[in-house]
């Protein structure tokens, strides 16, 4: 389909845009429904009664155990994973080591 968009009026271009946006949304919805149907089939083949049951059966992610504690405020801890909290950065800049803050 070859369309010379330069020859179309603004109204025609807007209509094409509206129809294509609707077609894209419809296509995406169909693909999502197909994916959900496939995932549901896989869940049922694995012995779950539904996709929701399979997702609910996932073990909850456990919070990492704290390895470091603020020297003055024991409520402030850090597991050593991820970005260093401000109090750790301040302590390191003040010359302390992570071993000084270890639990």
N, C-alpha and C positions, 0 to 999 in steps of 0.2 A: 504494500500500500504506500504509494508515493503521494504525499500532499505537499503542495507549495504553500507554506504558511504565510508567506509574504503577500499572497493574493487574497487572503481571507480578511473579513471585517473583524472588528474587535468583538462583536457579539458572537460571531462564528467561532473565534478563538476561545472565548469564554465558555461556550457550549462544549467544545472539544475538551477543554480543561476539566469541566464539571463531569462529563461522561467518563473521562479517563480516570479521574480521582475515584469515582464510584466503582469503576471496573477494578481498579487496583485494590480498593478496600474489600470488595467482594472476593477477589482472588485470594487475598491474605486470609480472610475468614474461612474460606474453603480449605486452605492448606492447614490452618490451625485445627479445624475440626478433624481433618484426616490424621494429623499427628496425634491428637487426643485419642482418636479411635484406635490407632496402632498401639499407643502406649497402654490403653485399656486392655487390648488383646494380650499384650505381653504380661501385664499384671495378672490377668485371669489365668494365663498359661502357667504362671509361677505360683498359683494357688491363692491369690488374693481375690476377694469378692469384688473389689473395685480399684480403680486407680488411686482414689483417695486413701483407701486402706493401705495400699503399698507405700504411699508417701508418708503416712502417719507412722508406719513401722520403722522408719529411718531412726537410728539412734540419735539422741540429742547431742550436739557438739558440747564437749566438756570444756569448761573454762580452764585455761592453763594455770598451773600452780604458781603462786607468787615466789619469786626468788630474791627480790630486793624489797627493803622497807625503808621508808623515810625515817631518819633518826629521831625527829621530834614529834612526828605525827604518824603513829603506827597504822592509821587507817589508809595511808597512801602506800600502795604496793605496786610492783611491776614484775611481770613474769619473765622479762628479758626478751620478749618477742615484740616485734613491731617497733613503731617509733618510740624513742625515749621520751618519757614524760619530762616536763619542765624541771621538776625538782631533781631529777637525775642529771640533766644537763647542767643545772646550776652547781650541783655537788661536784661534778667532774671538772667544771671550770674553776671551782674553788680549790682544786688540787686533791680531792678525794678520789679513791678508786672504787670500782664496782665491788671489790672485795670488802671495802669498808661498809657498804650498804647491804651486803648479803645477809639473808635470814639464817 
